[in-house]
Amino acid sequence: MSGGADRFEPFDESFDRPLDEHEEHEAKEQGGEGDGGDGGGRAQEAADRSSGGPHDVDGSHGDAPAAGGSDGDGSDGGGGGFTGPVGPAGSGQPPRIPMPRSSVEDTGLPLPEPAPLVLEHRVLKSLLGAWALAACSAQETAAVEEHLGECGSCADEALRLRGAVGLLHPPESLDLDPTLRTRVLEGCLDRRPARIPVPEWATPYDAEAARLDALLQDIGDAEWHAPVRLRWFEGDGPVSRRTTVAGVIAHLLSVDGLVGVALGLEDPLGGATAEKTEAEGAAAGAPTPSQRTEAYWRASHFPPTRAVRAPWREQSHHIVRTVSFAGGGSGRLAVSYGGFALPLSDSMLDRAFECWVHAGDIADAVDYPYEPPAPRHLHRMIDLAARMLPVSLAERRRAGLSAPAPRRLVTAGAPGRSLRLEIEGSGGGEWLIPLDSPASVASAEYEVAHVALDGVEFCRLAAGHVSPEEAAAGQVGDREAIRDVLFAAASLSRM
């Protein structure tokens, strides 16, 4: 566009439309000829707009183009956009669209300080609860704290409220949760599939060995010599043996070696020690777990230290790796315990149970929190103990420690008297225990007694850590049968 007459005129009925001859005449009569006095009348403004005269709409001179407007020849300038209509130049009227208000932060001047609150005593007293919870505004906090320096009753009340808030929000320790490592490890074992899967019957041992290893890593050098008392049950009474944390790991190393030897791994007792142990136990056929442990302790020139952790950990890894490569069919391989033998699948559950029980002994010695196994693993351990009860009951009967067998003999495979064992809580369930002989079949039709126990409490009974008299939570039926089964469960324990 070119020429002042062709400039864009925003249409507005009240101000910006061009004046006709009649309106221009009236404006001249009211405001003069436009070149005198005020110089800002509407007629003069309209004339300036139409002729491109000395005053533009924004009050600037014609020979200096306004920012964002047109230059002298009427062409578009290079400035910004349309600024909007303003009042007539020199008229003293405010702009039709006010300019934005400037902030005090843009001026560099100091910010005004808020006036302090002046509150009554009753209002300040009602704010004490919010002040104790740090829920007051800055002005309210300043007013309350100033008032507390002057009012004794409110100061006492504030102290009581602040103490109550401290009880509701106890200070948290900066130390990591000691169970965090175990929970992270369990999550990894549960969610990350292994390239070579571990057989289901070996996963409890894998998990419990990993949990115990995490516990051992967290204890200090001095705690490896903390006293630990191993407890088990023999005959009709408890037995114990004093050792150290390192001695417990040496015990697990030597007994886990029975599984390793059955898998073809190297015996942790060494050649000479293993031969001597076998010679000592030749009368019984094979060395028992207790004999292997005593032999390992005697062969050490010094009491075991934390150095025993490395061979125990390496042996555990080798056992899990070997059974994983061998597959689930290896579970039928027999593992000799001296006086008896167990299939490899049951032996791995037995070692998982011992690992958990002795980890609890170590945790008690060093004052460390330790949780029971996962429910599915605990259920497998309880199932193994329930399946071993008939054999333990028969052995106690042959040794004269239980009531004699009933006069009515039961042939193998026939139903006989049974006890219902109900395990409550995590990993629980129900088992029918045959009472007449291991070869008889348990039957609900011949149920003569019912015993209810907590899952962890039953495991403590099977580990010899609680007496049979204190274990049962509920008993119904034949008292003699109940006593025999509870003592048979305690007799499952060993060092």
Disulfide bonds with the S-S distance in Angstrom:
none
